[in-house]
Amino acid sequence: MLHCSKFKLDLSRPLIMGIVNVTPDSFSDGGHHLDTAAALAHAQQLLDEGADLLDIGGESTRPGAEPVEIQQELDRVLPVLEGLRGAPVPLSVDTRKPEVMRAALSAGAAMINDINALQQPEALAAVAASDVAVCLMHMKGDPENMQFEPNYQDVMSEVMTFLRMRIAMVQAAGIARERIVIDPGFGFGKTLAHNIALLQGLEAFAGLGVPLLAGLSRKSMLGAITGQDVAHRLPASVAAALLAVQRGARIVRVHDVRATADALKVWNAVNGVTG
Ligand code: 7PM
């Protein structure tokens, strides 16, 4: 079970987190969700397609992206959260900023997805003072510089050590194990070879004792493998999500919920998962 305030998610089947971007420059959505109404319509579509959670993001973490001002991020995310109040699934907010976390928690968010793994003390305190879930992601560097010659002695052991330390740190701050999810952070300061090594070793992360989330949807590593641009990465994304689940991921963060849901139905049927 994953505790996301009033929601208790059953992880006996793999879950789908649908991505709701509220950024004008998102590489994947081409800026179609500039306004709240469009983001809300998109969120509703993902719910209809079978999303088990929604991840709402107002800051582009595209490699090389400029940081977004706090107020701008609030202006993007809060109206969408308000508009989705009472939604049947937990609402996650993808943010690194403690101010945005606090406002999102007040507006009913049930999960914080922090690509910075709560390394800012105020971010840790904000989540610790609530009863929401948190996703702790590994990133090497910052979005502004992370794809500039990322390098590791051993990417698996470095990411494992980081996530193990963050799990211990957030637990020490009072966040129960049942509220924690981890994520190796595909594409965040990683070359194609690093991403493949992480995917090959994914089962080790699943062994850290908290649910594992994987975000591979439409990412450039899939473009590098298939030669497809971002508009044509659906088949590769579905394959990657299924591969991640097969290797222990319990939540997949995706743009294409319906296609992923169908793939996971096949996986569930073969693995004796019902319901
Ligand atoms: C531009 C480039 C826009 C990259 C968006 C992205 C993850 C995440 C993102 C992930 C978790 C994307 C990324 N990716 N949060 N946020 N894990 N936990 O492709 O892999 O969606 S943003």
Boltz pocket constraint, residues with backbone or C-beta under 6 A from the ligand:
constraints:
  - pocket:
      binder: B
      contacts: [[A, 19], [A, 25], [A, 26], [A, 27], [A, 28], [A, 60], [A, 61], [A, 62], [A, 63], [A, 94], [A, 113], [A, 114], [A, 115], [A, 135], [A, 137], [A, 183], [A, 185], [A, 186], [A, 213], [A, 214], [A, 215], [A, 216], [A, 217], [A, 218], [A, 219], [A, 253]]
      max_distance: 6.0
